[in-house]
Structures are given as C-alpha cells and as structure tokens.
Amino acid sequence: MTPALPRPVARRDASRGVAALTVVMVLFFVMAMVAAYTNRNLLFEQRISANSYRATRALEAADAGVEWTLAMLNGGRITADCTRPLAAGAAGLTDFRSRYLTPSASEAFGEGAFDLAWGQVQANRVYPVCVVSNATTRCTCPTLGDADNFAVTADEANSSTFRITFRLFNDDTPRGGAIQFVTRGCANPGSGNTACIRQTDDQPGVDSATALITTVGLVRALPVAPKAVLTAGTTVSAASPGGLQVANGDFASGLTVHAGTSVTASAGSRFESAAGGGGDGRIDSDAALRDLSNQGADIWFRAQFVQDPAGYRRQPAAVLLNCAAGCNGAAIADALLLNPRNPIWAEGDVNLNAAGALGSAADPAMLIVNGTLTISGDVQATGFVHAEQIRWSAPATASWDGALVSRTSFDASSLARLTYNKAALDVIRLRYGSFVRAPGGWNLF
C-alpha cells in the first residue's frame, strides 16, 4: 500500500491569529484613549476641588474675622498682640474700640455716631490682622504710627489669614450708633508687599481672597439716663450731720432726689437744682415709682434698661463678677480698669471700701449691683450705678459724680456728696453697650 501523505496545514489559522492580535491592540488603544480622557476629567475635577478648597478657606477666614471683630469690639483693654492684659499691666493700654473708632462730631445722621481714628487720611489707616494656624490664632492690633513688623513664621506659611478694615457708610458718612468694617480672608498669607497681612491697600497676591462687609450697631447699655442725681424706689434717709449734699446743674434733667416713698434728711442737707428750675429739685413721694419698685426686681429693671435682667447679663459686652461672697473696692476697680467701656455686673453685695478714683470723665464707671452696694471708702467716683439697695458710710471727702439708682432705699450714715454729671452719663448712654450684627448687614464686598 502506498502510505498516506500528511494533510497540508491551513494557512488561514495564521491569518486568524494576526487578526485577533490586531483587534486586541485596537481595543487596548481604545481603552487607553478612554483612560486618558477619563484622567483628563479627573485632573480637571481635582483642579476645581483645589480651587474650591482655597476659596472656601478664604471665605471661612473672612467669616471668622467678622466674629473675631465683634468679640474684640465688645471686649476690654488689649495689648499690641490683641490679648487681654493683667490688671497690673493694663494702665496705658486702650480697648479695641478706642484704637480704631472715635466719637463723631457730626450728629446729622443720629447721635452717638463714630468716626475713624485716622479720619479721612487713608495713608494713616491701620489694620488688625490675624493668622490662623494649627487651631491657634496669632494677631496684631496696631495703633496709629506703629511700624508694619508683623511677620509670618515658617509654620504659618500655608495658614489662613484675615485682615480688618473699618469704614464709614458710603466711605464718609457717620451713622448714629453704627459702623461698617470689611473683613478680607485669604487662603494663605502670601509674601512681600502683596501679602494678605501687610498694612497697605495693595491687592493681595495670594491663591484666593474673599472680602465681606458687615454692618454692626450698638445696643446701648443705658438707653435712657436718669433725670435725678439720686433715684430710690422707696425711701431716702440721711439723718447724719451734713446729711445729703446733692447738686444738679443740668436744666434738662433738673432733679436732685427722686424717691418713691419719702426723703428724710438732716438740717444741714442741701439740694441745689438748675438755676431757674424752681424749688430744690426733690420729688419726695412718687406713687408710680413706689409701685414700680413694689412689683419686683425684674419689672423695675426692665423699666430702667428696656431689657430683662437675664438678657442683660448675657449681652456680649457685660462683664460678670461673682460677688456671692462679697466684692470689695479693689475687685471693682480692677474690673473697671480692664474693661473701661463695659457695664460691670456684680452678682451679690459690693463694698466700695478702697480710697481713690473710680471711673473718669473719659471712661466713666457703669456698675450694676444685683445686691446691696455699700460705699464706705474715700472714693471719688464718676459714672452710673444701679443697685438693689445703696448704703453710704464713706468719709466726708468721698463723692459721686454722675447718677445713682436704688430699687429700694438709699441710707446715708455719713455726709454724702452727690453731683449730676451729664457729660459722663452721655458717654455711657451713647458709647457703652454691645455691638451686634445689623439685620441684612452682611454681604460680599
């Protein structure tokens, strides 16, 4: 038999392998193109996210600057780095308000308006600045003429920053009891003259910056000043030799003593009202005042301050002292020294037993005592006080310029020299209180 010859291999099998390889390569190319396109979108999204992150950081820094500014406006004396000093080192320092705001001479748009400390001279403008790094805040609060020496450390190179600029309405119009400020927030401090922290008007050369404008108004701590030097809801008693020496030379107010029940004073007492006012300015028995006192502390307080006591204590500018065990004159003097334009709320009894000045014409004292106030030291006080009861046992040289209000009685066992001081009361009425945001007063600048 003739052996069978092997069958020839089909060449089409080789061609099939080449075709499959080609298809696979094409698919790989298509997948690579799809991956490249998808990665392009991913890079684009990453850039959007990074920009959004920086913009959010700048906005949050600016908003933090608004809250920080409100807290500083409602605080007391500060150092150059915006921190609170101890009482021993507070003399000579100013509070945040006084560094950047001054009383306006114009009352065309309401009394109690503010001007800028640098007036309209933009070259003299100064800016509070803060850098927020690792949950800590480092700030500078320069005054006029201070050198621009605030520098960022290496650890703060990527920190959020905000800077504050105070301004008048429409750039040049003071408004009664209100002010505006611009907060510039930056995602990072920047460097050189275009840094976010610089004391210049240059636009910041940083990754992202946001500016907010905020309008704030002053909720006054003493909405209406009393018309009498001494006001008592029930009785005024001064039976000691010399008794009461009370003077009110202000024709608009005119009252010396205003009592709900009676005024009992020794023969040596004197009551001097404004010239031409007629009489001695006393109201010995006011049934409406007595009834108001008898209705209790809350209703009496609301009539005096247009707020209930609990709400008044919660206001940002109020300084609370725990006097459950009693507070002496030194404690009150320290509180007034540290907080020159804040109402001091003493919860408990207070004895002003220390000699010396308490308050001044520029920074009169505002003291609210939720208890009995005893004045036993040789004090020369300027300002306003409100208490549940007032007792006077001070030396004959002690004095009070301003006004005193007692919900119940005023009892003097020694000579009491009291004088109405309208200028000091106007400072308290127009400048003391808490700054709060005005409704609708926040916007991008």
Protein Blocks (a to p, Z undefined) as FASTA:
>chain_A
ZZdddddddfklmmmmmmmmmmmmmmmmmmmmmmmmmmmmmmmmmmmmmmmmmmmmmmmm
mmmmmmmmmmmmmmccddfkopacdfklmgopacfklmmgccdfbfknoghiacdfklma
lklpccdddddeehiacdddddehiacfbccdfklmmcccdddddddehhiaccehiacd
dddddfbebeajlbfkbccfbdcddfbdcddddddddddfblbacfbfbdcfkbccdfbg
hiaadddfbfklopabdcfkbccddfkbccdddehkgpjhiafbafklmmmmmnojklmm
mmmnopafklmmmpmklccddfknopafklmmmmmmmmmmbccddedddddfbgcdedjf
klccddddebddddfbdcddedddddfbdcdfbdfkbccehddddfkbccdfbdcddddd
fklmmmmmmmgccddddehiaccZZ
